[in-house]
Amino acid sequence: MENSKSKDFVTTEKVSSHVPNDLAISIISKLPLKSLVRFRCIRKSWSLLFENPHFMNMYRINFASNDNFSYDDDSCLTLELKLSCYGFRSTLFSCYGERFENKVKLDWPPLFQEDNRCINILGSLVDETLCLYTGILVPKTVFWNLSTKEFKVLPPSHVESQPFHYKFVFSLMGFGYDRVRDDHKVIRNATEWIQCTIEDNEPKESIWELYSLRNNFWRKLDVDIPLGSVMLGATMHTNGVCHWWDKDEDNLVSFDFSSEVFFKTPLPIHVDDTFYCESKDKQFMTLNGSIAFITTYASNYGSTTSTLHISILGEYGVKESWIKLFIVESLPSYVDRPIGAGNKGDLFFKTKCKELVRFDLNTHKMEKIPIKDILHTFQILLYKKIYLFMKD
């Protein structure tokens, strides 16, 4: 009798520990890409999943439909640059509604109310806080909480306070959140740009600085990372890590605010140039909580349509972890370039007529948004609904 019970227990244990392959694949298709890349070494069949069209189709649907990174409603901030008789002026709007048809102009914090020339947003909105800056050599930088209206002017650093600071140009690289220390931080680079007494063939001095809101000071980082050629203003933040594109080395550079560690990830190779013309545009952006590298190509020589390639990064510093997730063919000729990502796989594009359109990666439907006169510096940020800064 005991032997029978023992056999039944073993049999039940074996059955309960067995997961059908279809069910396992369905579960895996819902994992974050970082986990999926690491789990490929568990089984040989799993290492080939990215070559399986059925699995990739499931993964695309789950990725684009992921609501873990969606927002409370259809709301966004738009930073718009307008030309006036006094030069370019920056205006911030809150747009809401199904097609962002409702638009409210927001007042800048006191520091920028008298002078709103060429104000920029560094990175993205972090916990209802924006990092605003203006200026070229030494950007004037402010933290501004949209909900409480509180603002904080960042103090000068030790380098900035020295008599020789005029030799440097300060480049703001990223704004983000240190989840370990519950702190908002900014990282920037100071690079020597005036050769005074040194020889031309000597390298320029480069200093990295990190600002902590909790401590309210800039601290020099003991690192030796070349700044390279960076498109300033095209920075991102996701999960406590900020990112920018070093065009000199064609790398994505990432900085973790908690560990204070840099990562360099070479760009993926998207297409065979035999079949496509030279790329029209390359962009990095945050798509559903992941870093996406988006490239548009002319579909073929003389074509009026474009093809869109989207690769998602699985692990910082590992080029092989880029996974080409979406290929969208025959984009309309009036679409110019992607400028932002929205809820559940929505992408926003600027058109050649300087208008805004929204593209659904699931349905491939294109929808016009009633926002016009978009210049190259136009920025769009989605946010969780905030009532306190809306005007009565």
SVG drawing of the C-alpha trace seen along z (x, -y; Angstrom):
<svg xmlns="http://www.w3.org/2000/svg" viewBox="-11 -92 63 94">
<polyline fill="none" stroke="black" stroke-width="0.4" points="0.0,0.0 2.8,-2.4 4.7,-1.5 1.5,-2.3 1.2,-5.7 4.9,-6.4 4.5,-5.6 1.5,-7.8 3.3,-10.7 6.3,-10.4 4.0,-10.2 2.0,-13.3 5.3,-15.2 6.5,-14.4 3.3,-15.5 3.0,-18.7 6.6,-19.7 6.1,-19.3 5.0,-22.5 3.7,-21.9 6.0,-23.6 3.2,-25.7 2.4,-27.1 6.1,-27.7 6.5,-29.6 3.4,-31.7 4.8,-32.6 8.2,-33.5 6.7,-35.7 5.5,-38.0 8.9,-38.4 11.0,-41.6 13.6,-41.4 16.5,-41.5 15.1,-38.3 14.4,-36.6 17.9,-37.2 19.4,-35.7 17.0,-32.7 18.1,-31.6 21.0,-29.6 18.6,-27.3 17.4,-25.3 18.7,-25.0 15.1,-25.5 14.9,-28.8 18.1,-30.0 16.4,-29.9 13.2,-31.7 14.1,-34.9 14.3,-33.0 10.8,-31.6 8.2,-33.7 5.3,-32.5 7.1,-33.3 8.2,-36.7 4.7,-37.6 3.5,-36.8 6.3,-38.7 5.6,-41.8 1.9,-41.8 2.7,-41.4 5.5,-44.1 3.4,-46.7 0.3,-45.9 2.2,-46.1 0.3,-48.4 2.8,-48.4 4.3,-51.6 1.1,-53.3 -0.3,-56.5 -3.5,-57.5 -4.9,-59.2 -4.0,-60.7 -2.0,-63.7 1.3,-65.1 3.6,-68.1 4.8,-69.8 7.8,-72.2 7.4,-74.4 9.8,-76.9 8.3,-79.9 10.0,-82.7 9.2,-86.2 10.6,-89.7 12.8,-89.0 14.2,-85.7 13.1,-82.1 10.9,-81.8 10.1,-78.6 6.5,-77.8 5.3,-74.9 1.8,-73.4 -0.3,-70.7 -2.3,-68.8 -5.0,-66.3 -7.9,-64.5 -8.1,-61.5 -6.2,-63.3 -4.6,-66.0 -7.2,-68.4 -7.3,-70.4 -4.3,-72.7 -3.3,-74.8 -0.3,-77.1 1.8,-76.7 3.7,-79.5 7.4,-79.0 9.0,-79.1 10.0,-82.7 13.6,-82.3 12.4,-81.8 9.4,-84.1 11.3,-87.2 13.6,-85.3 12.2,-82.3 14.7,-82.1 15.6,-78.6 14.6,-76.7 15.1,-73.0 14.0,-69.9 16.8,-67.5 15.7,-63.9 12.1,-63.1 9.7,-63.9 10.8,-62.1 8.3,-61.9 6.5,-65.1 9.8,-66.9 11.4,-68.5 15.0,-69.5 15.0,-72.8 18.1,-74.5 19.0,-77.4 22.4,-78.8 25.3,-77.5 28.7,-77.6 27.4,-77.2 23.7,-76.2 21.4,-77.8 19.7,-74.7 16.5,-74.4 14.5,-71.5 10.8,-72.3 8.0,-70.2 4.9,-70.5 2.6,-69.4 3.9,-71.6 5.2,-74.4 8.5,-74.3 11.7,-75.0 15.3,-74.6 18.2,-76.5 21.2,-74.2 24.3,-75.8 27.7,-76.3 30.2,-73.5 33.8,-73.7 35.0,-73.8 32.5,-76.4 33.5,-78.6 37.2,-78.7 38.8,-81.6 39.7,-79.3 36.2,-78.0 35.9,-80.1 38.2,-77.4 35.3,-74.9 32.0,-74.3 29.5,-72.5 27.2,-69.8 24.2,-68.5 24.0,-64.8 21.3,-63.3 18.7,-63.8 17.2,-60.9 16.3,-59.2 18.6,-57.3 16.2,-54.7 18.7,-53.5 19.2,-56.9 15.8,-58.4 17.6,-61.3 17.2,-63.3 20.5,-63.7 22.1,-65.3 25.3,-64.3 27.2,-66.7 30.6,-67.0 33.0,-70.0 35.3,-69.9 38.1,-72.3 37.5,-74.2 40.1,-77.1 43.7,-76.0 45.6,-78.6 49.2,-77.5 49.1,-73.9 50.0,-72.4 47.3,-71.6 48.2,-67.9 47.6,-67.5 44.2,-66.1 41.6,-68.5 40.8,-68.1 37.4,-66.5 35.7,-66.5 32.5,-64.6 30.3,-66.0 27.3,-64.7 24.7,-66.8 22.7,-65.4 19.5,-67.2 19.6,-65.6 23.1,-67.0 22.7,-70.1 26.2,-70.1 28.2,-68.9 30.7,-66.1 33.5,-65.2 33.4,-61.7 36.6,-59.8 36.1,-58.4 37.8,-58.7 35.0,-58.5 35.5,-60.6 32.5,-62.8 32.6,-62.2 30.2,-63.8 26.8,-63.9 23.5,-65.3 22.7,-67.5 19.0,-67.4 18.5,-63.9 18.8,-62.2 16.6,-59.6 15.9,-58.2 14.5,-54.8 14.6,-52.8 17.2,-55.0 19.6,-55.0 20.1,-57.9 21.3,-57.4 22.8,-59.4 24.2,-58.6 27.9,-59.0 28.1,-59.5 31.9,-59.4 32.0,-55.8 28.4,-54.9 27.6,-53.8 24.7,-54.2 26.2,-55.5 24.3,-54.7 24.9,-55.9 23.3,-54.3 22.6,-56.9 22.6,-54.4 25.8,-52.5 27.4,-55.4 28.7,-53.1 28.9,-53.8 28.0,-51.4 28.8,-51.5 26.6,-49.5 27.5,-49.4 24.6,-50.1 22.9,-47.2 23.3,-46.6 19.7,-46.9 19.7,-46.2 21.7,-45.1 22.6,-48.2 22.2,-46.1 18.4,-46.3 18.0,-49.7 19.2,-53.2 21.1,-55.1 19.2,-55.6 17.0,-58.8 17.0,-59.1 18.2,-57.4 16.7,-57.9 16.9,-56.5 13.8,-56.7 12.1,-54.9 9.4,-52.5 7.3,-50.7 10.1,-51.0 12.9,-49.7 15.5,-51.5 14.6,-51.4 16.8,-52.2 14.6,-53.4 15.8,-53.8 13.9,-54.8 15.1,-53.9 13.9,-54.7 12.1,-51.4 14.0,-51.4 15.7,-53.9 13.2,-56.5 10.5,-55.2 8.1,-57.7 7.6,-55.4 9.9,-54.5 10.6,-51.4 10.9,-51.5 13.2,-49.2 12.9,-49.1 15.5,-47.2 15.1,-46.8 18.1,-46.6 18.2,-43.6 21.4,-44.2 23.6,-47.3 27.0,-46.9 26.1,-43.8 25.7,-44.5 24.3,-41.0 21.4,-41.7 19.8,-44.1 16.7,-42.4 15.1,-43.6 11.4,-43.6 9.5,-45.6 9.8,-46.1 7.1,-48.5 7.1,-48.8 5.5,-51.4 5.3,-54.4 3.5,-57.3 5.7,-59.7 4.5,-62.6 6.0,-61.0 9.4,-62.7 10.9,-61.3 9.9,-59.8 10.0,-62.3 8.5,-60.3 6.7,-57.2 3.4,-57.0 1.1,-54.4 1.1,-50.7 3.4,-51.0 2.2,-54.4 4.9,-56.3 4.7,-60.0 6.1,-61.3 6.7,-64.8 5.4,-65.2 7.0,-67.1 4.3,-69.7 5.4,-70.2 2.4,-68.4 2.2,-65.6 0.8,-62.1 0.4,-59.1 1.2,-55.6 -0.1,-52.4 2.4,-49.6 -0.3,-47.0 -2.8,-48.1 -0.4,-50.2 -3.0,-53.0 -1.8,-56.6 -3.8,-59.3 -3.3,-63.1 -2.9,-65.1 -4.1,-68.7 -0.6,-70.1 1.1,-72.1 4.1,-74.2 6.5,-71.6 10.2,-72.7 13.2,-70.4 13.5,-71.2 9.9,-70.2 9.7,-67.9 6.8,-65.8 6.5,-64.1 3.7,-61.9 2.9,-62.1 0.6,-60.8 -2.4,-63.1 -1.5,-66.1 -4.4,-68.3 -2.5,-70.9 -0.8,-72.8 -3.8,-73.0 -5.2,-76.5 -8.7,-77.1"/>
</svg>
